[in-house]
Each structure stands twice: as structure tokens, then as C-alpha cells.
Amino acid sequence: MDTKEQARKLIPLLQAYVDGKTLQWRQTSREWLVTEQYPTMWSNLDDWRVKPEPREVVRFLSIFANTKHRWVSVPDDWDCEKVRVIEVLDDDE
């Protein structure tokens, strides 16, 4: 990978670090670990990420004849029973 491409990957990680976001790094175990360190131009940047933050989404359960129940995203202005869901992120996502 050339230096410019490496810099393109590094800049968002460093900006997130400066903004106080949590960085994660994975080693050979392939599980994401929280770290206080930050990547450098010589790091394998495919092994670094900004820890995803939980999102709140609005969903409702649609029940149709002859189909399975499923969660569907809906706009806020739809007149139906809605459920607010907050994602819980697994460490290896």
C-alpha cells in the first residue's frame, strides 16, 4: 500500500482519537480490544477501527398472514405501534 493510501486510512482514526472516541485494535486472536494507544503510518490499519457506538432505531413488528414475524424499520410519522430499540454491540463486530 502506498503512503497516500495509508494516510487516507490513518487520518480518520487519528481524528477519532483526538475527539476522544474509543479506538479498537485486533491482534492474531481477531477479537477487537479497546486500546489507549493510537495507530501510526507503519501500523496495519486494517486491524484498527473506531469502536462502533450503539444506535437507537424505531421498529415495529409486522405480522402478515402466512409469513414469519419480522422487525421492520418505519418512519416516525407512521401511525402504528412502534418499539424503540437500542443496539447492544458485540465486541467482535
C-alpha positions in Angstrom: 0.0 0.0 0.0 1.4 3.4 -0.9 1.9 6.2 1.6 -1.1 8.3 0.5 -3.4 5.4 0.8 -2.0 4.6 4.3 -2.6 8.2 5.3 -6.2 8.1 4.0 -6.9 5.2 6.4 -4.9 6.7 9.3 -6.4 10.3 9.3 -10.0 9.2 10.4 -8.5 7.0 13.2 -6.4 9.8 14.5 -9.3 12.3 14.3 -11.4 9.9 16.3 -8.6 9.6 18.8 -8.3 13.4 19.1 -12.1 13.7 19.5 -12.0 11.3 22.5 -13.6 8.3 20.8 -12.6 4.8 21.7 -10.2 3.0 19.3 -10.0 -0.8 19.0 -7.3 -3.0 17.7 -7.2 -6.6 16.9 -4.3 -8.9 17.1 -3.9 -12.5 16.0 -7.0 -13.6 18.1 -9.1 -11.5 15.7 -11.2 -10.1 18.6 -11.4 -6.4 18.9 -9.7 -5.0 22.0 -10.1 -1.5 23.4 -6.7 0.3 23.5 -5.4 3.6 24.8 -2.8 3.5 22.0 -3.1 5.0 18.6 -2.0 3.7 15.2 0.9 5.1 13.2 1.8 5.1 9.5 3.5 1.8 10.0 0.6 0.0 11.6 -1.5 -2.5 9.8 -4.5 -0.2 9.6 -6.9 -3.0 8.7 -6.5 -4.1 12.3 -7.7 -0.7 13.7 -11.2 0.8 14.0 -13.2 3.3 15.9 -15.4 1.4 18.3 -19.0 1.5 17.0 -21.5 3.3 19.2 -24.9 1.9 19.9 -27.7 3.4 17.8 -31.4 3.9 18.6 -33.8 2.8 15.9 -37.6 2.7 15.7 -39.1 -0.6 14.6 -42.4 -2.3 14.6 -43.3 -5.9 14.4 -45.1 -6.7 11.2 -47.4 -9.7 11.2 -48.7 -10.8 7.9 -50.8 -13.9 7.2 -48.7 -16.9 6.2 -45.4 -15.2 6.9 -43.0 -15.1 9.8 -42.9 -12.2 12.2 -40.2 -9.7 11.4 -38.9 -6.4 12.6 -39.2 -3.6 10.0 -37.9 0.0 10.2 -40.6 2.6 9.8 -40.7 6.4 9.6 -41.6 8.3 12.8 -44.8 9.6 11.2 -46.4 6.2 10.5 -49.4 5.5 12.7 -48.5 2.2 14.1 -47.2 0.7 17.4 -43.5 1.3 17.5 -40.7 0.0 19.6 -37.5 1.9 20.3 -34.6 -0.4 20.2 -31.0 0.4 21.3 -28.4 -1.9 19.8 -26.0 -3.7 22.0 -22.8 -4.2 20.1 -20.8 -7.4 20.5 -17.1 -6.8 20.9 -16.2 -8.7 17.7 -18.4 -6.7 15.3 
